[in-house]
Amino acid sequence: MRISITEAKRDLENLIDRAHRGEEIIICRWNRPVVRLEGLPPSDKIKNQSWRRIAGWLLRKISASPDAF
């Protein structure tokens, strides 16, 4: 779908929803394409990275004396 910048400003939320559902949105300036709006696939990698950050933070906070074990 091609749309002008003015229309994109007016209806951005709807365009984002459409792109998220898989539709490709092309935003044009003076009838020339300048931006492509497309949704990102859901990614478990992003979730895993945040858990790794938390785990790394916890590892730095936990300490044990050498004779604890």
LINFEN-V132489 format. One record per pair of residues at least 4 apart in sequence whose ideal C-beta (glycine too) atoms are under 7 Angstrom apart, sorted by the first residue. I is the first residue (numbers start at 1). GAP is how many residues later the second one is. Records with the same first field share a line. If there is no record, write none. Layout:
I=GAP / GAP
//
This chain:
1=22 / 24 / 25
2=24 / 26
3=4 / 5 / 22 / 24 / 25
4=4 / 24
5=4 / 22 / 24
6=4
7=4
8=4 / 7 / 19
11=4
12=4
13=4
14=4
15=4 / 10 / 22
16=4
17=4
18=5 / 7
19=4 / 6 / 18 / 19 / 20
20=19
21=18
22=17
24=12 / 14
25=12
26=7 / 10
27=7 / 8 / 10
28=4 / 5 / 6
29=5
44=4
45=4
46=4
47=4
48=4
49=4
50=4
51=4
52=4
53=4
54=4
55=4
56=4
57=4
58=4
64=4
//
